[in-house]
Every structure is written in structure tokens, then in C-alpha cells.
Amino acid sequence: MNNVAALLSVIGIGLQAIVCFVVAEGPISGFHLGLFGAASLAYLASLILALRTSLWVSALLIAVLSLLLDLTAFYSVFIAPTSSTEALSLLVVPLVKLLGIVPFGLIVGVLVRVFGGKAA
């Protein structure tokens, strides 16, 4: 399962690279680099958890939830925007991932490890 979490994390970082450097208009600037860095932090945390610890449940949960949130934001911004402010989700989603999904994944992973016995 560590490999699945690591693969999903790499896919998520690739999605962020596409959003920040391919789909975005204009020349690449410091804003694009900062957005890429901020949006990739949750995936980096998941990748580190998958490769360096035994908290594979945390790594998998963080990667899956982050990828679902990013795909939803990508769809709402680039494929089917409903308002002119949809692009703001590209700024809000990294904060939600870093301040919500990563701690939630860590808490769930630790609880599964403590109460799950040998299975976790």
C-alpha cells in the first residue's frame, strides 16, 4: 500500500505541475512557482509518510483526499466554471489540504495504528 500512496502522490504533484505550468496563461512567474509549491505540500507529506514511515494509512488517505479535492477544483476552474470567482479555489484548496486533510490523515493513521493492531 505504500507504493499506491507514493504513486498517487506523484500523480498529484504532476497534476499540480500541469495546472501551474501548462494550463495557466502567461509566462511562468514567481506566483506560479509559489502556487505549485503550496499545492504540492500535501502530496510531499504523503510521499514522505509512504516512503519513510509505517503510517501507510495516513499516506494513502492524504493522497486520495488531496487528489479528489484537486480534481474537483480542476474541473470547476478549467472544465465547467460556473462563475468568475471559481479560480479562487486554486488558492483556497492548498490551504484546505495543508490545514485540514493532512492533519486529518495523520490523526486517522495514528488511530488505526494504535487500535488496529497488526493489520495497520
C-alpha positions in Angstrom: 0.0 0.0 0.0 3.0 2.3 0.4 3.6 2.1 -3.3 0.0 3.0 -4.1 0.2 6.1 -1.8 3.5 7.1 -3.3 2.1 6.7 -6.9 -0.9 8.8 -6.1 1.3 11.4 -4.5 3.4 11.6 -7.7 0.3 11.8 -9.8 -1.0 14.7 -7.6 2.3 16.5 -8.0 2.1 16.0 -11.7 -1.5 17.4 -11.8 -0.2 20.5 -9.9 2.6 20.9 -12.5 0.1 20.7 -15.3 -2.2 23.3 -13.6 0.6 25.7 -12.7 2.8 25.5 -15.8 0.8 24.1 -18.7 -2.8 25.3 -18.4 -2.1 28.6 -16.7 -1.8 31.6 -19.1 1.1 33.9 -19.4 4.8 33.4 -18.7 5.9 31.4 -15.7 6.5 33.7 -12.7 7.2 33.5 -9.0 3.5 33.3 -8.4 3.2 30.1 -10.5 6.2 28.6 -8.6 4.7 29.5 -5.2 1.4 28.1 -6.2 3.0 24.9 -7.3 5.0 24.6 -4.1 2.0 25.3 -1.9 -0.3 23.0 -3.8 2.3 20.2 -3.7 3.0 20.2 0.0 0.2 17.8 0.9 1.5 15.3 -1.7 5.0 15.8 -0.4 3.8 15.0 3.1 2.0 11.9 1.8 5.1 10.8 -0.2 7.3 11.1 2.8 4.9 9.2 5.0 4.6 6.5 2.4 8.4 6.0 1.9 9.8 6.8 5.3 7.3 5.7 7.9 4.9 2.8 8.6 1.9 5.1 8.5 0.7 3.9 5.1 -3.0 4.5 6.1 -2.2 8.2 6.6 -0.2 8.5 3.4 -3.0 6.8 1.4 -5.8 8.9 3.0 -3.9 12.1 2.4 -3.1 11.3 -1.2 -6.6 10.1 -2.1 -8.4 13.0 -0.4 -6.0 15.6 -1.8 -6.3 14.2 -5.3 -10.1 14.2 -5.1 -10.1 17.8 -3.9 -7.6 18.9 -6.6 -9.6 17.1 -9.4 -12.8 18.8 -8.2 -11.1 22.2 -8.2 -9.5 21.5 -11.7 -13.0 20.6 -13.1 -14.7 23.6 -11.5 -12.0 26.1 -12.7 -11.0 24.8 -16.2 -13.7 22.5 -17.5 -17.0 23.8 -16.2 -16.7 27.1 -14.4 -20.0 28.4 -13.0 -18.7 31.9 -12.0 -15.8 34.2 -12.5 -14.6 33.5 -9.0 -14.0 29.8 -9.5 -10.3 30.4 -9.9 -10.0 31.4 -6.3 -10.4 27.8 -5.4 -6.8 27.3 -6.8 -5.7 29.5 -3.9 -8.0 28.0 -1.2 -7.6 24.3 -2.0 -3.8 24.2 -1.0 -4.8 25.7 2.4 -7.6 23.2 2.9 -5.3 20.3 2.1 -2.5 21.6 4.3 -4.6 22.6 7.3 -7.4 20.1 7.0 -6.6 17.0 5.1 -3.0 16.4 6.3 -3.8 16.6 10.0 -7.0 14.6 9.5 -5.0 11.9 7.7 -2.3 11.8 10.3 -4.9 11.5 13.1 -6.7 8.7 11.4 -3.5 6.9 10.6 -2.3 7.1 14.1 -5.6 5.9 15.5 -5.7 3.0 13.1 -2.1 2.1 14.1 -2.9 2.3 17.8 -6.3 0.5 17.7 -5.8 -1.6 14.6 -3.2 -4.0 15.9 -1.2 -5.9 13.4 -3.3 -5.0 10.4 -2.0 -1.4 10.3 
